[in-house]
Amino acid sequence: MKYQPSPSTASTAEFDPQTGSLLERVLFNNRIVVILICSLLTVFFAWQATKLTINASFEKTLPENQEYIQNYLTYEQELTGLGNALRIAVVNPKGSIYQAEYLDILRQMSDEVFLLPGVDRVQMKSLWTPSTRWIGITEQGLDGGPVIPDDYDGSPASLDQLKNNVARSGQIGQLIAVDGQSTIIYMPLLGEASTGEPLDYAKYSDLLENLRTKYQDKGVEVHITGFTKVMGDLIEGVEAVLSFFALAVLIATGMVYWYTRCVRSTLLVVAASILAVVWQLGILPTLGYVLDPYSILVPFLVFAIGMSHGAQKMNGIMQDIGRGYSKLVAARFTFRRLFLAGLTALLADAVGFAVLLVIDIKVIQELAVAASIGVAVLVFTNLILLPILLSYVGVSPRAAKRSVINESAGYDIKQAPKLWAFLDKFTQRKWAIGALVGGAFLTIGAFALSTQLKIGDLDQGAPELRKDSRYNNDVAFMNDHYGASSDVLAIMIKTPDGECSQYETLNKIDTLEWQLKQLPGVESTNSLALLSRRVLSGLNEGNPKWYEFLPNQSMLNYMTAGAPRGLYNDSCNLLTLYVYLQDHKADTLTNVVNHVENFAAQNDTDQVQFLLAAGSAGIQAATNISVKAAWYQMLFLVYGAVGLLSFVTFRSIKAVIVAILPLMLTSIMVEALMVQLGMGVKVATLPVIALGVGIGIDYALYILSITLVGLREGHSLSQSYLKALNFTGKVVMLTGVTLSVGVITWVFSPIKFQADMGLLLSFMFLWNMLGALILLPALAHFLLKPNVISQPVEAKNAVTV
C-alpha cells in the first residue's frame, strides 16, 4: 500500500489542489458537481424504492440443480400435491366430527377454500370432496364410494353411515384425526410456472387468517400449516423488523455522538448511511428484484457497515482539523489516507456477500445480490460523498480539540492512555506468546465442538419462527392429533410405460417399505404395494393370513386399476412411495435418505429406478445436501477472496496472515456457538459466516494499514501499533461495540432466524474486534519487522514483512 504523506500546510489557500491522486483531484476539485449528481440519484432511487415489494417464492427456496430437485421438477405435474401445499385442521371443540352442525360448517369452509385463487382444485381433498372415498368388503365383494354418502342429510342414520365410511376409508390419521375431533382440508397450491404469476404470500396469508377468524366465530377451531403460511407469518413480522431498524439507527447515532460530541458530523454520518440504504432499496426494483423474508435483514447490515466506514472518515477529518488543518484540507488528507483501506474493506464485504452466489438456492443468491449492491453503494455515499460533505460542514471546534487530546502521546507509550498501554503489551514477546497460546486453545476447543455441527433443522415445526408462535403451535397440534405428519418424503419409482404394476417392481417397493418402517423417525408409509396387501386381505373377508404380497400378476393388475392415481400416474410408468416422518430434523432426514440411496444402489436396473425425492421432507433433504456442499466451499471462497484483496492492499503474504488468522478463529468459534445454541446450518444461517468474515476484515484493514505505515517510516512495531490505536483504534472499538449492540437487539424479534442472526453477528463483530486489537499485534510481533528500526521518523523505506 503506497503511503502518501500529510500536506505540509494547514490552510486551504496554501494547499495545492492539484496534489493527490487523479481520483482525489477529480472528486474534490468538482465537489459541487459530485453533490449535485448524488442528489439527483437520491431523488431517483427514493422514488424507485416506493415500488419495492416484499414477497416470497416456494420455487426460489429450491436448490434447482440438485439431483433430487431435478427429479421432483421432472415429474412435478404427475405427483399429487407434493410441492407447496397447505393443511387446514378444523376442530370441533364440542365433541367429535360426527355432528351435523360441525359438518355443515366444514362443508362451507371446504367450498370456500375450493374457490380460493391458486388452489389446485383437482388435487384438493377434504371430507366433502368426492375424491375422498372408502373401500370395503360386502357380500358382493369389494365396494366403495365417497366418504360423505350421496344421500347425506344430517340425520343420525346418515351420521352413522359416515362414521362407518370413515372407518373403511383409511383416512384416519391423515384427513381425520386419530381422536375423531378434527378433519383436515388439504389444499395444494399451483406453482408459479403453472399460474404464470408469483403468489403474493402476504395477501394469501391474510386470506387464510380472515378464513380462520370467520369460521372460528362460528364455533370451530382452525389450525393452518404449510410453506405459504410460514412465509406469510415471516412477512407479517416485517413491521417488527422495521422497528428494530429504527432502534439500530438510534443506538448508532447515540454511540457516535457519545464519541464525537459533535451533532453536525454525527448526523451527517448517519444520513450518509441511511442514504446508502435508500439507494440500495431503489436499485433493487429498478433491476427487477423484490425483498423476501430472508433478505429483509440486508438493509440493517448495509447501514451498519456504512456507520463503520463513515465513523472512520469522520474521525480522520476530526483529528486533522484538531491538528490545525482546514475543513477541505482535512477532508482531502483523510480521503487520501483511508480511501484505499476503506475501498478494500468494502470490496471484502462485497466478496463476502458475492460468494453466496455459488449456493444453488435463489433466495440466498438474491440476498447476495442485494447485499453486494448495498456495499457497492457505500463506496459512493460513505467513501466519496461523506468526506466531500464534511469538507463543507466540518466539525465543531470543541469536538476537533477533544479528538486530539491524546495526540501528544504520538509514538511515546509513556504518554498513552492506560487502555492503549495495555493493548500495546501484545506487541511484546511475552504477551504475544500468551495471546497466541490462548488463541490456540480456543481454536482447538471450538473446533472440537464445531465437529458436532448439524446440517438442517434441529427442531420440529418452522425454525424460522419462535417455538411458541401461532404457526408452530398449529404444527404441534397436527403432530399430536394425526398419525401421518406433514413431513412427507416421497420416493419416485420410474418404470417402463404401462409396467408400474409388475410384481418384481412392487415386491421391491414392499421390501423398501418394510425396511423404512424400522427406521427411527418414520411413522408410516403408503404405496401401491401396501394397497395391494390391504385389498388382497379384504377380498378374503379381511383374513390377516391373506395380508401378503403374492406373485399373482393378474390380481395385481386388477387391484392397480382401482387404485387412486396418487399412487401411480396415468401412463403407469411412475409409482410414488410416501414416507410419513415424525419430523424434518437433520438426523431423521439423513437416516432415511441414506437408506434409500443404499437400497437404490442395490436394486436399480435399466427398467426400474428409485428416485429421490419429493414432498416437503424430500425437498428439505435436498436443501440440506446443497447447504452442506456449499458450506465449506463458501468458506474457502470467502477467505480466498478476502486474502487476495488483503494481499493487493498490503503486498505482503505475512501481513495477510496477520489479518486473516483472527477471522478464522472467530469463524470456528461461531460454529461452536451454533452447536451450543442448538442451531443447524440451513438457508437462514448459512450466510452468517460469510457476512461476518466480510465485515470483520474491516477492523484488521484499518488497524494494519496504519501500523504498516509506521513500520515503513522506520518505527518499531510498538510505536506503529500505538499510532494505529490513536488514529483508528478508537473508532474500531466504537464501531465494534456499536454494531454488536445494534444487532443484539434482534434477539427480541418475533422472527426466530432474525434473532439467531443477530446473536451470531453480534458475537462475530465483538470477537473480530478483539482479534484485531489483541491477536493482530501478537501475530505482527513474529511476522512483521521493519528493515531498520533505528531509522528516523521521516524515513519512507518499505518494510520487509
C-alpha positions in Angstrom: 0.0 0.0 0.0 1.5 3.3 -1.1 2.0 5.8 1.7 1.2 9.4 1.0 2.5 12.0 3.5 0.4 14.7 5.1 0.1 18.0 3.5 2.7 20.4 4.7 0.3 23.3 5.1 -2.8 23.7 7.1 -4.7 26.4 5.3 -6.8 25.9 2.2 -5.1 28.9 0.5 -1.7 27.3 0.9 -2.8 23.8 -0.2 -2.2 22.8 -3.8 -5.4 21.4 -5.2 -3.5 19.6 -7.9 -1.8 17.3 -5.4 -3.1 13.8 -4.6 -4.3 11.0 -6.9 -6.3 11.6 -10.0 -9.4 10.3 -8.3 -9.0 12.7 -5.4 -8.4 15.7 -7.8 -11.5 14.8 -9.9 -13.7 14.5 -6.9 -12.6 17.3 -4.6 -11.9 19.9 -7.4 -15.5 19.3 -8.5 -17.3 19.0 -5.2 -20.5 20.8 -6.3 -20.9 18.5 -9.3 -20.5 15.4 -7.2 -23.1 16.6 -4.6 -25.5 17.5 -7.4 -25.2 14.1 -9.1 -25.6 12.3 -5.8 -28.7 14.5 -5.0 -30.3 13.6 -8.3 -29.6 9.9 -7.8 -31.1 10.1 -4.3 -34.3 11.5 -5.6 -34.5 8.9 -8.3 -33.7 5.9 -6.1 -36.1 7.2 -3.4 -38.9 7.2 -5.9 -37.9 3.8 -7.1 -37.8 2.5 -3.6 -41.6 3.2 -3.3 -42.0 0.4 -5.9 -40.2 -2.2 -3.8 -42.4 -5.1 -2.6 -41.8 -7.8 -0.1 -42.7 -11.3 -1.1 -41.5 -14.9 -1.1 -41.4 -17.8 -3.5 -41.6 -21.5 -2.9 -39.6 -22.2 -6.1 -36.8 -19.8 -5.0 -36.2 -21.9 -1.9 -35.4 -25.0 -4.0 -31.8 -25.8 -5.0 -32.9 -26.3 -8.6 -29.7 -28.0 -9.9 -29.6 -30.6 -7.0 -30.3 -34.1 -8.2 -33.4 -34.7 -6.0 -35.0 -31.4 -7.0 -34.3 -32.2 -10.7 -36.2 -35.5 -10.2 -39.0 -33.7 -8.5 -39.3 -31.0 -11.2 -39.2 -33.6 -13.9 -42.3 -35.3 -12.5 -43.9 -32.4 -10.7 -47.1 -32.4 -12.9 -47.6 -36.1 -12.3 -47.2 -36.0 -8.5 -50.2 -35.4 -6.2 -49.7 -32.3 -4.1 -46.1 -32.9 -3.1 -45.0 -29.4 -3.5 -46.3 -26.2 -1.9 -49.4 -27.3 0.0 -51.5 -26.1 3.0 -53.2 -28.3 5.6 -56.1 -26.7 7.5 -57.3 -28.6 10.5 -60.9 -27.8 11.5 -61.6 -28.8 15.1 -64.9 -29.4 16.8 -64.3 -28.2 20.4 -67.8 -29.5 21.4 -67.1 -33.2 20.6 -66.5 -35.4 17.6 -66.7 -34.6 13.9 -69.9 -36.7 13.6 -72.2 -33.8 14.4 -74.5 -32.2 11.8 -73.6 -28.7 12.8 -69.9 -29.3 12.6 -70.1 -31.0 9.2 -72.2 -28.1 7.8 -69.5 -25.6 8.9 -66.9 -27.9 7.4 -68.8 -28.0 4.1 -69.0 -24.3 3.9 -65.3 -23.9 4.7 -64.3 -26.6 2.2 -66.4 -24.9 -0.5 -64.8 -21.5 0.2 -61.3 -22.9 0.2 -62.0 -24.6 -3.2 -62.7 -21.2 -4.7 -59.6 -19.5 -3.3 -57.1 -18.4 -6.0 -54.1 -20.6 -6.7 -55.7 -23.8 -5.3 -55.0 -27.0 -7.3 -58.7 -27.9 -7.2 -58.2 -31.3 -8.9 -55.9 -32.4 -6.0 -57.6 -30.7 -3.2 -59.1 -33.1 -0.5 -61.4 -32.8 2.4 -64.1 -34.9 3.9 -66.5 -33.2 1.5 -64.6 -33.7 -1.8 -65.7 -36.6 -4.0 -62.1 -37.8 -4.2 -62.2 -38.8 -0.6 -63.5 -42.4 -0.9 -63.9 -45.6 1.1 -63.3 -49.2 0.1 -64.9 -52.1 1.9 -65.9 -55.7 1.7 -69.5 -56.6 1.1 -71.4 -59.7 0.3 -71.0 -58.8 -3.4 -67.2 -58.3 -3.0 -65.3 -55.0 -2.9 -67.4 -51.9 -2.8 -66.8 -48.2 -2.3 -67.9 -44.7 -2.7 -67.5 -41.1 -1.4 -67.0 -40.9 2.4 -69.9 -38.5 2.7 -72.9 -40.5 1.5 -74.7 -39.2 -1.6 -77.9 -39.1 0.4 -76.4 -37.5 3.5 -79.0 -35.3 5.2 -77.5 -34.8 8.7 -79.8 -37.4 10.3 -78.5 -39.8 12.9 -78.6 -42.6 10.3 -76.5 -40.5 7.9 -74.0 -39.8 10.6 -73.7 -43.5 11.5 -73.2 -44.3 7.8 -70.5 -41.5 7.6 -68.8 -43.0 10.7 -68.7 -46.4 9.0 -67.3 -45.0 5.8 -64.6 -43.1 7.6 -63.5 -46.3 9.4 -63.2 -48.0 6.0 -61.5 -45.1 4.2 -58.0 -45.5 5.5 -58.0 -41.7 6.2 -57.8 -41.9 10.0 -54.5 -40.2 10.9 -54.4 -38.4 7.6 -57.6 -36.4 6.8 -59.3 -37.4 10.0 -57.7 -37.0 13.4 -57.0 -40.1 15.5 -59.2 -38.8 18.3 -62.0 -38.0 15.8 -62.4 -34.4 16.8 -61.0 -32.7 13.7 -60.5 -33.1 10.0 -58.1 -31.6 7.5 -58.7 -29.6 4.4 -55.7 -30.4 2.2 -55.1 -27.6 -0.4 -52.1 -28.0 -2.7 -51.2 -24.7 -4.5 -50.3 -24.3 -8.1 -46.7 -23.5 -8.8 -45.6 -20.2 -10.3 -44.9 -22.0 -13.6 -48.5 -23.1 -13.8 -50.1 -19.8 -12.9 -47.7 -17.5 -14.6 -47.8 -15.1 -11.7 -46.0 -15.3 -8.4 -48.2 -16.0 -5.4 -48.5 -13.0 -3.1 -47.8 -14.7 0.2 -48.6 -11.7 2.4 -52.1 -11.3 0.8 -52.6 -15.1 0.8 -51.7 -15.3 4.5 -54.3 -12.5 5.1 -56.9 -14.5 3.2 -56.2 -17.5 5.4 -56.3 -15.5 8.6 -59.6 -14.0 7.6 -60.9 -17.5 6.9 -59.6 -18.6 10.3 -61.4 -15.7 12.0 -64.6 -16.2 10.1 -65.0 -19.9 11.0 -63.7 -19.7 14.5 -66.5 -17.2 15.1 -68.9 -20.0 14.1 -67.6 -22.2 16.9 -64.8 -24.3 15.4 -61.0 -24.1 16.0 -58.7 -23.7 12.9 -55.1 -24.7 12.6 -53.1 -23.9 9.4 -49.7 -25.2 8.3 -47.6 -25.1 5.1 -44.9 -23.1 3.4 -47.3 -20.4 2.4 -48.3 -19.7 6.0 -44.7 -19.7 7.2 -43.8 -17.1 4.6 -46.9 -15.1 5.4 -46.1 -15.0 9.1 -42.5 -14.0 8.3 -43.6 -11.2 6.1 -46.1 -10.1 8.8 -43.1 -9.7 11.1 -41.6 -7.1 8.8 -43.2 -4.3 10.9 -41.3 -5.5 13.9 -38.1 -5.7 11.7 -38.6 -2.0 10.8 -38.9 -1.1 14.4 -35.5 -2.8 15.1 -34.0 -0.9 12.2 -35.2 2.4 13.8 -33.7 1.2 17.1 -30.4 0.4 15.4 -30.3 3.9 13.9 -30.9 5.4 17.4 -28.2 3.3 19.0 -25.7 4.1 16.3 -26.5 7.8 16.5 -26.1 7.8 20.3 -22.8 5.9 20.3 -21.3 8.1 17.6 -22.4 11.3 19.3 -21.1 10.0 22.6 -17.7 9.5 20.9 -17.6 12.8 19.0 -19.8 15.2 21.0 -20.5 16.8 17.6 -24.1 17.0 16.4 -23.4 18.0 12.8 -20.8 15.3 11.9 -22.8 12.6 13.8 -26.0 13.4 11.8 -24.0 13.6 8.6 -22.5 10.1 9.2 -26.0 8.7 10.0 -27.5 10.4 7.0 -24.9 9.0 4.6 -25.5 5.5 5.9 -29.3 5.9 5.6 -28.7 7.3 2.1 -26.9 4.1 1.2 -29.9 2.1 2.3 -32.3 4.3 0.2 -30.1 3.9 -2.9 -30.0 0.1 -2.3 -33.7 -0.2 -1.9 -34.2 1.9 -5.0 -31.8 -0.1 -7.2 -33.5 -3.4 -6.3 -36.9 -2.8 -8.0 -35.0 -1.0 -10.9 -33.3 -4.3 -11.6 -36.5 -6.3 -11.1 -35.8 -7.7 -7.6 -38.1 -7.9 -4.6 -37.2 -8.3 -0.9 -38.1 -11.6 0.7 -38.1 -12.6 4.4 -34.5 -13.9 4.1 -33.0 -10.7 2.6 -35.1 -8.3 4.7 -32.1 -8.0 7.1 -29.7 -6.8 4.4 -30.6 -3.1 4.8 -29.6 -3.4 8.5 -26.2 -4.7 7.5 -25.7 -2.0 4.9 -26.5 0.7 7.4 -24.1 -1.0 10.0 -21.3 -1.2 7.5 -21.9 2.4 6.4 -21.7 3.6 10.0 -18.4 1.7 10.5 -16.7 3.4 7.4 -18.4 6.7 8.0 -17.1 6.9 11.5 -13.6 6.2 10.3 -13.8 9.1 7.8 -15.3 11.4 10.3 -12.7 10.5 12.9 -9.8 11.2 10.5 -11.2 14.6 9.4 -11.9 15.5 13.0 -8.4 14.7 14.1 -6.9 16.6 11.2 -9.0 19.7 11.9 -7.9 19.3 15.6 -4.3 19.4 14.3 -5.0 22.7 12.6 -5.9 21.8 9.1 -8.8 23.5 7.3 -12.0 21.5 6.6 -11.2 21.0 3.0 -7.6 20.0 3.6 -8.6 17.7 6.4 -11.2 16.0 4.2 -8.7 15.5 1.3 -6.0 14.3 3.7 -8.3 11.7 5.2 -9.6 10.6 1.8 -6.0 10.2 0.6 -5.0 8.2 3.7 -8.1 6.0 4.1 -9.8 5.6 0.8 -7.7 2.6 -0.3 -8.2 0.8 3.0 -11.9 1.6 3.0 -12.3 0.5 -0.6 -10.5 -2.8 0.1 -12.6 -3.3 3.2 -15.8 -2.7 1.2 -14.6 -5.0 -1.6 -14.0 -7.6 1.1 -17.5 -7.1 2.3 -18.9 -7.4 -1.2 -16.9 -10.5 -1.8 -18.2 -12.0 1.4 -21.7 -11.5 0.1 -20.9 -12.4 -3.5 -19.6 -15.8 -2.7 -23.1 -16.7 -1.6 -23.9 -16.8 -5.3 -22.3 -20.2 -5.6 -25.1 -21.6 -3.4 -27.7 -23.1 -5.7 -30.7 -21.6 -3.8 -32.2 -18.4 -5.3 -33.3 -16.8 -2.0 -29.6 -16.9 -0.9 -28.4 -15.7 -4.3 -30.8 -12.8 -4.3 -29.7 -12.0 -0.7 -26.1 -11.9 -2.1 -27.1 -9.6 -4.9 -29.0 -7.2 -2.6 -26.1 -7.1 -0.1 -23.5 -6.6 -2.9 -25.5 -3.7 -4.3 -25.7 -2.1 -0.9 -21.9 -2.4 -0.3 -21.2 -1.0 -3.8 -23.4 2.0 -3.0 -21.4 2.6 0.2 -18.3 3.4 -1.9 -20.2 6.4 -3.3 -22.1 7.5 -0.2 -19.6 6.9 2.6 -16.1 6.9 1.0 -16.7 9.7 -1.5 -19.8 11.8 -0.7 -19.3 11.9 3.1 -15.8 13.4 3.0 -16.9 15.9 0.4 -19.9 17.0 2.6 -17.7 17.1 5.7 -15.3 19.4 3.7 -18.1 21.9 3.8 -19.7 21.2 7.1 -16.7 20.3 9.1 -16.9 19.5 12.8 -17.3 21.7 15.9 -14.1 23.2 17.3 -14.7 21.5 20.7 -15.0 18.1 19.1 -11.9 18.6 17.0 -9.9 19.7 20.0 -11.2 16.8 22.0 -10.2 14.3 19.3 -6.5 15.1 19.6 -6.3 15.3 23.4 -4.1 12.2 23.4 -2.3 13.2 20.2 0.7 14.5 22.1 1.4 10.9 23.0 2.5 10.3 19.4 4.7 7.2 19.4 5.5 7.6 23.1 4.0 4.7 25.2 4.6 6.6 28.4 2.1 9.3 27.5 -0.5 6.9 26.0 -3.9 6.2 27.7 -4.0 3.1 30.0 -6.1 1.1 27.6 -3.6 1.8 24.8 -0.7 0.9 27.0 -2.4 -2.4 27.9 -3.1 -3.3 24.3 0.4 -2.3 23.3 1.7 -5.1 25.6 0.6 -7.6 23.0 3.4 -6.4 20.7 5.9 -7.7 23.2 7.1 -11.3 23.1 5.8 -12.4 26.5 2.3 -11.1 26.0 2.3 -12.1 22.3 3.1 -15.7 23.2 0.4 -15.7 25.8 -2.2 -14.3 23.4 -1.3 -16.8 20.7 -1.3 -19.7 23.1 -4.7 -18.6 24.4 -6.0 -18.3 20.8 -4.7 -21.8 20.0 -6.5 -23.3 23.0 -9.7 -21.5 21.9 -9.3 -22.8 18.4 -8.7 -26.4 19.4 -11.7 -26.4 21.8 -14.0 -24.6 19.4 -13.0 -26.9 16.5 -13.7 -30.0 18.6 -17.2 -28.6 19.4 -17.8 -27.5 15.9 -17.5 -31.0 14.6 -20.9 -31.7 16.1 -22.5 -29.0 13.9 -25.5 -30.4 12.1 -26.8 -29.5 8.6 -30.5 -28.7 8.6 -33.2 -28.1 11.2 -32.9 -29.3 14.7 -36.4 -28.6 15.9 -39.9 -29.5 14.9 -42.1 -27.0 13.1 -40.8 -23.9 11.4 -37.4 -23.0 12.9 -37.7 -19.5 11.3 -40.4 -18.7 13.8 -40.5 -18.9 17.6 -41.4 -22.2 19.3 -44.4 -20.6 20.9 -45.5 -18.8 17.7 -49.0 -19.4 16.4 -47.7 -21.4 13.4 -45.6 -23.7 15.5 -48.5 -24.3 17.9 -50.5 -25.3 14.8 -47.7 -27.7 13.8 -47.7 -29.2 17.3 -51.5 -29.7 17.1 -51.1 -31.6 13.7 -48.3 -33.8 15.1 -50.3 -34.6 18.3 -53.6 -35.5 16.5 -52.6 -37.0 13.2 -50.7 -40.2 12.6 -49.4 -39.0 9.2 -47.4 -35.8 9.7 -47.0 -33.0 7.2 -43.3 -34.0 6.9 -43.7 -36.3 3.8 -40.8 -37.7 1.9 -41.9 -39.2 -1.5 -39.8 -41.7 -3.4 -40.4 -41.8 -7.1 -40.1 -45.2 -8.8 -39.6 -44.9 -12.6 -40.7 -47.9 -14.8 -41.4 -48.5 -18.5 -44.8 -47.3 -19.8 -47.7 -49.5 -18.6 -45.5 -51.6 -16.3 -45.9 -49.9 -12.9 -47.9 -52.9 -11.5 -45.2 -55.6 -12.3 -44.7 -58.0 -9.4 -40.9 -57.6 -9.3 -41.2 -53.8 -9.0 -44.0 -53.9 -6.4 -42.1 -56.5 -4.4 -39.0 -54.2 -4.3 -41.2 -51.4 -3.1 -42.8 -53.6 -0.5 -39.3 -54.6 0.8 -38.2 -51.0 1.0 -41.4 -50.0 2.8 -40.8 -52.7 5.5 -37.2 -51.5 5.9 -38.1 -47.8 6.2 -40.7 -48.6 8.9 -37.9 -49.9 11.1 -36.0 -46.6 11.0 -36.4 -44.2 13.9 -38.5 -41.1 12.9 -40.6 -43.0 10.3 -44.2 -43.1 11.4 -45.9 -44.8 8.4 -45.7 -45.3 4.6 -48.1 -45.7 1.7 -47.7 -47.2 -1.7 -49.4 -49.3 -4.4 -47.7 -52.4 -2.8 -49.2 -51.7 0.6 -52.6 -51.1 -1.0 -52.3 -54.4 -2.8 -51.8 -56.2 0.5 -54.8 -54.5 2.1 -57.1 -55.2 -0.9 -56.0 -58.8 -1.1 -56.8 -59.3 2.6 -60.1 -57.5 2.1 -61.1 -59.8 -0.8 -60.7 -62.7 1.6 -63.0 -61.5 4.3 -60.3 -59.5 6.0 -58.4 -62.6 7.0 -54.9 -61.5 8.1 -53.4 -64.7 6.6 -54.0 -63.1 3.2 -52.2 -59.9 4.2 -49.4 -61.0 2.0 -47.8 -59.9 -1.3 -48.5 -62.7 -3.7 -46.8 -63.2 -7.1 -50.1 -63.1 -9.0 -49.8 -60.6 -11.9 -53.4 -60.8 -12.9 -54.5 -59.9 -9.3 -52.0 -57.1 -9.1 -53.3 -55.6 -12.4 -56.9 -55.8 -11.2 -56.0 -54.1 -7.9 -54.0 -51.4 -9.7 -56.9 -50.5 -12.0 -58.9 -49.4 -9.0 -56.1 -47.7 -7.0 -56.1 -43.9 -6.6 -53.9 -42.0 -9.0 -51.8 -40.6 -6.2 -50.0 -43.9 -6.0 -49.2 -44.1 -9.7 -49.6 -41.9 -12.8 -51.9 -42.2 -15.8 -49.1 -43.7 -18.0 -48.4 -46.3 -15.4 -44.7 -45.5 -15.6 -44.2 -43.7 -12.3 -45.0 -45.0 -8.8 -44.9 -43.0 -5.6 -43.9 -44.3 -2.2 -44.9 -41.9 0.6 -42.9 -41.9 3.8 -44.5 -40.0 6.7 -41.9 -38.8 9.1 -42.1 -37.8 12.7 -40.3 -34.5 11.9 -37.9 -33.0 9.4 -34.9 -32.8 11.7 -31.4 -33.2 10.2 -30.8 -36.7 11.7 -34.2 -38.0 10.6 -33.8 -36.9 7.0 -30.2 -38.1 6.8 -31.0 -41.6 8.0 -34.0 -42.0 5.6 -32.1 -40.6 2.6 -29.0 -42.7 3.2 -31.1 -45.9 3.5 -33.0 -45.2 0.3 -29.8 -44.3 -1.6 -28.2 -47.6 -0.5 -31.4 -49.5 -1.4 -31.4 -47.9 -4.9 -27.8 -48.7 -5.5 -28.5 -52.4 -4.9 -31.9 -52.6 -6.7 -31.9 -50.1 -9.6 -32.0 -51.7 -13.0 -32.2 -50.4 -16.6 -36.0 -50.7 -16.3 -36.7 -49.6 -12.7 -35.1 -46.7 -10.8 -35.8 -45.5 -7.3 -35.5 -41.7 -7.4 -35.4 -39.2 -4.5 -37.2 -37.0 -3.6 -40.5 -35.1 -3.5 -42.7 -33.9 -0.6 -41.9 -31.3 2.0 -39.3 -33.5 3.7 -37.8 -34.6 0.4 -37.3 -31.0 -0.6 -35.8 -30.2 2.8 -33.4 -33.2 2.5 -32.3 -31.9 -0.9 -31.8 -28.4 0.5 -29.7 -29.8 3.4 -27.5 -31.6 0.9 -27.0 -28.4 -1.1 -26.2 -26.4 2.0 -23.7 -29.0 3.2 -21.9 -28.9 -0.1 -21.9 -25.1 -0.2 -20.8 -24.6 3.5 -17.0 -25.3 3.2 -16.9 -24.2 -0.5 -18.3 -20.9 0.7 -15.7 -20.6 3.5 -12.9 -21.4 1.1 -14.0 -18.8 -1.4 -14.7 -16.0 1.1 -11.3 -16.5 2.8 -9.6 -16.8 -0.5 -11.1 -13.6 -1.9 -10.6 -11.7 1.3 -7.0 -12.9 1.5 -6.4 -11.9 -2.2 -7.8 -8.4 -1.6 -5.7 -8.0 1.6 -2.6 -9.0 -0.4 -3.4 -6.4 -3.1 -3.6 -3.8 -0.3 -0.6 -4.9 1.8 1.6 -6.6 -0.9 2.7 -9.0 1.8 1.8 -12.6 2.5 2.8 -12.2 6.1 0.5 -9.2 6.5 -2.3 -11.2 5.0 -1.7 -14.0 7.6 -1.8 -11.4 10.4 -5.1 -10.1 9.1 -6.8 -13.4 8.4 -5.9 -15.7 11.3 -8.1 -13.8 13.9 -11.0 -14.0 11.5 -10.6 -17.8 11.2 -10.7 -18.2 15.0 -13.9 -16.2 15.1 -15.4 -18.4 12.3 -14.6 -21.6 14.2 -15.9 -20.2 17.5 -19.2 -19.2 15.8 -19.7 -22.8 14.6 -19.1 -23.9 18.2 -21.6 -21.3 19.4 -24.2 -22.7 17.0 -23.7 -26.2 18.4 -24.2 -24.8 21.9 -27.3 -22.9 21.0 -28.8 -25.8 19.1 -28.7 -24.2 15.7 -28.1 -26.1 12.5 -26.6 -24.9 9.2 -29.6 -24.0 6.9 -30.8 -21.4 4.5 -31.3 -18.8 7.2 -27.9 -19.3 9.0 -25.7 -20.2 6.0 -24.9 -16.5 5.1 -23.8 -15.5 8.6 -20.2 -16.8 8.4 -19.7 -15.1 5.0 -21.2 -11.9 6.3 -19.1 -12.0 9.5 -15.8 -12.6 7.6 -16.5 -9.9 5.0 -17.4 -7.2 7.7 -14.8 -8.4 10.2 -11.9 -7.8 7.9 -12.6 -4.1 8.1 -11.1 -3.9 11.6 -7.9 -5.5 10.5 -7.6 -3.4 7.4 -7.9 -0.1 9.2 -5.5 -1.0 12.1 -3.0 -2.9 10.0 -2.8 -0.3 7.3 -1.8 2.4 9.8 0.6 0.0 11.6 2.4 -0.7 8.3 2.7 3.0 7.6 4.5 3.4 10.9 6.8 0.4 10.1 7.6 1.9 6.7 8.6 5.1 8.5 11.1 3.1 10.5 9.3 3.0 13.8 9.1 -0.1 16.0 6.1 -2.3 16.0 5.1 -1.0 19.4 5.3 2.6 18.2 3.5 1.8 14.9 0.7 0.0 16.7 0.3 2.8 19.2 -0.1 5.2 16.3 -2.8 3.0 14.7 -4.6 2.8 18.1 -4.5 6.6 18.3 -5.7 7.1 14.8 -8.1 4.3 14.0 -8.2 2.1 17.2 -10.8 4.2 19.0 -13.2 4.0 16.0 -12.6 0.3 15.6 -13.7 -0.2 19.2 -16.6 2.2 18.7 -17.9 0.5 15.6 -17.4 -3.0 17.0 -19.4 -2.2 20.1 -22.0 -0.2 18.1 -22.6 -2.9 15.6 -22.8 -5.6 18.3 -25.3 -3.6 20.3 -27.3 -2.7 17.2 -27.8 -6.3 16.1 -28.1 -7.9 19.5 -31.4 -6.2 19.8 -32.6 -8.6 17.1 -32.8 -11.4 19.7 -36.2 -9.9 20.7 -37.6 -10.2 17.2 -40.6 -12.5 16.7 -38.8 -13.9 13.7 -36.5 -16.6 15.1 -34.0 -16.7 12.3 -33.5 -12.9 12.7 -32.9 -13.4 16.4 -30.4 -16.2 15.6 -28.6 -14.0 13.0 -28.5 -11.1 15.4 -26.9 -13.2 18.1 -24.3 -14.8 15.8 -23.4 -11.5 14.1 -23.1 -9.7 17.4 -20.7 -12.4 18.6 -18.7 -12.1 15.4 -18.5 -8.3 15.5 -17.1 -8.4 19.0 -14.7 -11.2 18.5 -13.4 -9.8 15.2 -12.8 -6.5 17.0 -10.9 -8.2 19.9 -8.9 -10.3 17.4 -7.9 -7.1 15.6 -6.8 -5.4 18.9 -5.1 -8.4 20.6 -4.2 -11.2 18.2 -3.2 -8.9 15.3 -0.3 -7.2 17.3 0.7 -10.6 18.7 1.0 -12.1 15.3 2.7 -9.0 14.0 5.4 -9.4 16.7 6.5 -12.6 15.0 5.7 -11.8 11.4 6.2 -8.1 10.8 9.6 -6.5 11.2 10.9 -3.1 9.9 14.1 -3.2 7.9 15.9 -0.6 10.1 14.1 0.2 13.4 16.6 3.0 14.1 15.6 4.9 11.0 14.4 8.5 11.7 10.7 9.2 11.7 10.9 10.9 8.3 12.1 7.7 6.6 9.8 6.3 4.0 11.5 3.0 3.3 9.3 0.0 2.6 9.0 -2.6 5.4 10.1 -6.2 4.9 7.3 -8.4 6.1 
